[in-house]
């Protein structure tokens, strides 16, 4: 089974188990803020005239906060069941477009002012390809904000399934960003994550 199929199976299974972070209790939401809380959202600098793309939208946990802040919002994810759940969670927003596909290989119709991702790049083996794709999708002056898990384990095991992951390193990621023409303008460190904000010149 390919990596993509394993990821799809893993996240589809979580939906089958009714695991939907949009409806997490407050204490779990506070825990997730270690990766992409208000400081992460602030770095996006979203405004009503901007367009945004979330790589790895999941069930829409972050999109519930970000979609109302921008003109057009697009989210992409590999898992069909996860995208279906995100569609239900975000049904109240008319500016949302959801795509079920592989980010690196998908042919997007347009470009974006802001692209962000949290806890998704660990699923992507070719970091440079993903960052380069991101750079091509950004408008000039566009912003990319990325949250990297500090955990360096080579797999995720939540008891119902185990999948391989590709841990991220902030220094190597900064080099990838530079190679793609993206300049890191800010780095934040939390208990569990490194958050990088970069702009396209």
Kinemage of the C-alpha trace (Angstrom):
@kinemage 1
@onewidth
@group {chain A} dominant
@subgroup {mainchain}
@vectorlist {calphas} color= white
{ca unk a 1} P 0.000 0.000 0.000
{ca unk a 2} L 1.388 3.419 -0.957
{ca unk a 3} L 1.961 6.198 1.568
{ca unk a 4} L -0.992 8.151 0.184
{ca unk a 5} L -3.305 5.171 0.529
{ca unk a 6} L -2.129 4.613 4.099
{ca unk a 7} L -2.824 8.236 4.962
{ca unk a 8} L -6.279 8.084 3.395
{ca unk a 9} L -7.072 4.860 5.252
{ca unk a 10} L -5.808 6.345 8.541
{ca unk a 11} L -7.873 9.533 8.386
{ca unk a 12} L -10.945 7.878 6.893
{ca unk a 13} L -10.837 5.495 9.839
{ca unk a 14} L -10.738 8.404 12.284
{ca unk a 15} L -13.919 9.764 10.701
{ca unk a 16} L -15.522 6.323 11.000
{ca unk a 17} L -14.694 6.556 14.716
{ca unk a 18} L -16.334 10.023 14.790
{ca unk a 19} L -13.024 11.737 15.530
{ca unk a 20} L -13.714 15.340 14.539
{ca unk a 21} L -11.423 18.006 16.083
{ca unk a 22} L -13.939 20.732 15.202
{ca unk a 23} L -16.022 19.415 18.096
{ca unk a 24} L -13.183 18.786 20.559
{ca unk a 25} L -13.735 19.844 24.189
{ca unk a 26} L -12.096 23.110 25.316
{ca unk a 27} L -9.160 21.405 27.041
{ca unk a 28} L -8.197 19.538 23.858
{ca unk a 29} L -8.588 22.698 21.784
{ca unk a 30} L -6.233 24.458 24.189
{ca unk a 31} L -3.734 21.619 23.741
{ca unk a 32} L -3.887 21.955 19.935
{ca unk a 33} L -3.156 25.665 20.298
{ca unk a 34} L 0.442 24.614 20.972
{ca unk a 35} L 0.717 23.994 17.220
{ca unk a 36} L -1.608 26.553 15.659
{ca unk a 37} L -3.259 28.802 18.198
{ca unk a 38} L -3.809 32.546 17.970
{ca unk a 39} L -0.127 33.411 17.321
{ca unk a 40} L -0.248 31.121 14.261
{ca unk a 41} L -3.497 32.668 13.010
{ca unk a 42} L -2.114 36.184 13.591
{ca unk a 43} L 0.901 35.389 11.388
{ca unk a 44} L -1.437 34.704 8.463
{ca unk a 45} L -2.420 38.394 8.357
{ca unk a 46} L -5.724 37.523 6.707
{ca unk a 47} L -7.957 40.379 5.557
{ca unk a 48} L -11.332 40.482 3.766
{ca unk a 49} L -9.769 41.018 0.338
{ca unk a 50} L -7.302 38.101 0.508
{ca unk a 51} L -7.528 34.520 -0.738
{ca unk a 52} L -6.243 31.621 1.354
{ca unk a 53} L -5.348 27.954 0.956
{ca unk a 54} L -5.027 25.424 3.761
{ca unk a 55} L -2.877 22.385 2.973
{ca unk a 56} L -4.326 19.476 4.956
{ca unk a 57} L -7.625 21.000 6.021
{ca unk a 58} L -8.763 17.941 7.950
{ca unk a 59} L -12.312 18.370 9.236
{ca unk a 60} L -11.978 22.158 9.228
{ca unk a 61} L -10.707 22.840 12.745
{ca unk a 62} L -8.521 25.768 11.663
{ca unk a 63} L -10.714 26.753 8.730
{ca unk a 64} L -13.560 27.538 11.120
{ca unk a 65} L -11.361 30.424 12.332
{ca unk a 66} L -9.694 31.463 9.080
{ca unk a 67} L -12.412 31.178 6.416
{ca unk a 68} L -14.452 34.072 7.902
{ca unk a 69} L -11.364 36.319 7.758
{ca unk a 70} L -10.740 36.190 4.005
{ca unk a 71} L -12.508 36.715 0.662
{ca unk a 72} L -11.965 33.230 -0.763
{ca unk a 73} L -10.913 30.133 1.130
{ca unk a 74} L -9.742 26.821 -0.320
{ca unk a 75} L -8.875 23.673 1.598
{ca unk a 76} L -7.277 20.502 0.270
{ca unk a 77} L -6.941 17.079 1.869
{ca unk a 78} L -6.281 13.493 0.772
{ca unk a 79} L -9.001 11.781 2.802
{ca unk a 80} L -12.448 11.695 1.147
{ca unk a 81} L -14.284 11.142 4.418
{ca unk a 82} L -12.371 13.965 6.087
{ca unk a 83} L -13.215 16.376 3.257
{ca unk a 84} L -16.848 15.291 3.446
{ca unk a 85} L -16.887 16.092 7.167
{ca unk a 86} L -15.161 19.441 6.545
{ca unk a 87} L -17.820 20.244 3.955
{ca unk a 88} L -20.512 19.674 6.588
{ca unk a 89} L -18.669 21.680 9.245
{ca unk a 90} L -18.081 24.622 6.888
{ca unk a 91} L -21.489 24.559 5.196
{ca unk a 92} L -22.348 27.974 6.593
{ca unk a 93} L -19.534 29.725 4.686
{ca unk a 94} L -20.185 30.617 1.041
{ca unk a 95} L -16.553 31.525 0.310
{ca unk a 96} L -15.222 27.975 0.872
{ca unk a 97} L -13.994 25.551 -1.801
{ca unk a 98} L -12.848 22.076 -0.771
{ca unk a 99} L -10.681 19.714 -2.815
{ca unk a 100} L -9.983 16.027 -2.189
{ca unk a 101} L -6.587 15.451 -3.800
{ca unk a 102} L -2.820 15.267 -3.284
{ca unk a 103} L -1.552 18.813 -2.797
{ca unk a 104} L 1.748 18.275 -4.618
{ca unk a 105} L 0.193 16.815 -7.781
{ca unk a 106} L -3.112 18.719 -7.906
{ca unk a 107} L -3.480 21.348 -10.645
{ca unk a 108} L -4.944 24.423 -8.935
{ca unk a 109} L -6.938 26.884 -11.005
{ca unk a 110} L -5.477 30.023 -9.427
{ca unk a 111} L -3.055 31.527 -6.934
{ca unk a 112} L -3.403 32.631 -3.334
{ca unk a 113} L -2.385 35.498 -1.094
{ca unk a 114} L -1.939 33.264 1.952
{ca unk a 115} L -1.118 29.556 2.190
{ca unk a 116} L -0.780 27.754 5.498
{ca unk a 117} L -0.410 24.279 6.897
{ca unk a 118} L -0.265 22.725 10.342
{ca unk a 119} L 0.751 19.136 11.150
{ca unk a 120} L 0.538 18.106 7.494
{ca unk a 121} L 4.063 18.347 6.094
{ca unk a 122} L 5.057 15.398 8.273
{ca unk a 123} L 3.061 13.277 5.815
{ca unk a 124} L 5.050 14.549 2.813
{ca unk a 125} L 8.357 12.789 2.077
{ca unk a 126} L 9.625 15.292 -0.502
{ca unk a 127} L 9.642 18.523 1.465
{ca unk a 128} L 11.310 20.542 -1.290
{ca unk a 129} L 8.688 19.534 -3.855
{ca unk a 130} L 5.899 20.604 -1.509
{ca unk a 131} L 7.534 23.928 -0.672
{ca unk a 132} L 8.304 24.654 -4.321
{ca unk a 133} L 4.679 23.884 -5.225
{ca unk a 134} L 3.574 26.260 -2.475
{ca unk a 135} L 5.794 29.035 -3.843
{ca unk a 136} L 4.333 28.648 -7.345
{ca unk a 137} L 0.820 29.026 -5.905
{ca unk a 138} L 1.543 32.237 -4.007
{ca unk a 139} L 0.897 35.661 -5.450
{ca unk a 140} L 3.861 38.069 -5.341
{ca unk a 141} L 4.194 39.241 -1.758
{ca unk a 142} L 2.141 36.244 -0.643
{ca unk a 143} L 2.660 34.623 2.733
{ca unk a 144} L 3.245 30.992 3.745
{ca unk a 145} L 2.877 29.965 7.397
{ca unk a 146} L 3.863 26.460 8.436
{ca unk a 147} L 3.628 24.695 11.800
{ca unk a 148} L 6.120 21.855 12.249
{ca unk a 149} L 5.731 19.223 14.941
{ca unk a 150} L 8.785 18.889 17.201
{ca unk a 151} L 8.114 15.173 17.565
{ca unk a 152} L 10.762 13.270 15.592
{ca unk a 153} L 9.078 9.855 15.721
{ca unk a 154} L 8.916 8.079 12.364
{ca unk a 155} L 5.327 6.919 12.833
{ca unk a 156} L 1.969 7.921 14.295
{ca unk a 157} L 0.229 5.309 16.400
{ca unk a 158} L -3.121 6.234 17.923
{ca unk a 159} L -4.178 2.722 18.815
{ca unk a 160} L -6.425 2.095 15.808
{ca unk a 161} L -3.818 2.437 13.087
{ca unk a 162} L -0.126 3.148 12.588
{ca unk a 163} L 1.293 5.150 9.686
{ca unk a 164} L 4.773 6.265 8.722
{ca unk a 165} L 5.574 9.973 8.831
{ca unk a 166} L 8.523 12.126 7.813
{ca unk a 167} L 9.542 14.398 10.708
{ca unk a 168} L 10.347 18.021 9.953
{ca unk a 169} L 13.402 20.020 10.934
{ca unk a 170} L 13.074 23.832 11.109
{ca unk a 171} L 16.572 24.502 9.731
{ca unk a 172} L 16.125 22.131 6.802
{ca unk a 173} L 12.676 23.572 6.157
{ca unk a 174} L 14.097 27.110 6.157
{ca unk a 175} L 16.599 25.971 3.531
{ca unk a 176} L 13.768 24.506 1.440
{ca unk a 177} L 11.881 27.777 1.689
{ca unk a 178} L 14.916 29.782 0.602
{ca unk a 179} L 15.500 27.461 -2.362
{ca unk a 180} L 11.909 28.082 -3.473
{ca unk a 181} L 12.274 31.859 -3.287
{ca unk a 182} L 10.488 32.285 0.028
{ca unk a 183} L 12.076 34.444 2.732
{ca unk a 184} L 11.522 33.481 6.369
{ca unk a 185} L 10.419 36.605 8.213
{ca unk a 186} L 9.514 35.107 11.578
{ca unk a 187} L 10.008 31.902 13.547
{ca unk a 188} L 8.044 31.080 16.684
{ca unk a 189} L 8.688 28.200 19.047
{ca unk a 190} L 6.047 26.626 21.259
{ca unk a 191} L 6.214 23.627 23.548
{ca unk a 192} L 5.402 21.251 20.704
{ca unk a 193} L 6.044 23.122 17.453
{ca unk a 194} L 8.150 25.438 15.346
{ca unk a 195} L 6.112 27.950 13.357
{ca unk a 196} L 7.703 29.547 10.300
{ca unk a 197} L 6.298 32.523 8.395
{ca unk a 198} L 7.741 33.271 4.953
{ca unk a 199} L 6.953 35.677 2.132
{ca unk a 200} L 7.348 35.486 -1.637
{ca unk a 201} L 9.341 38.405 -3.002
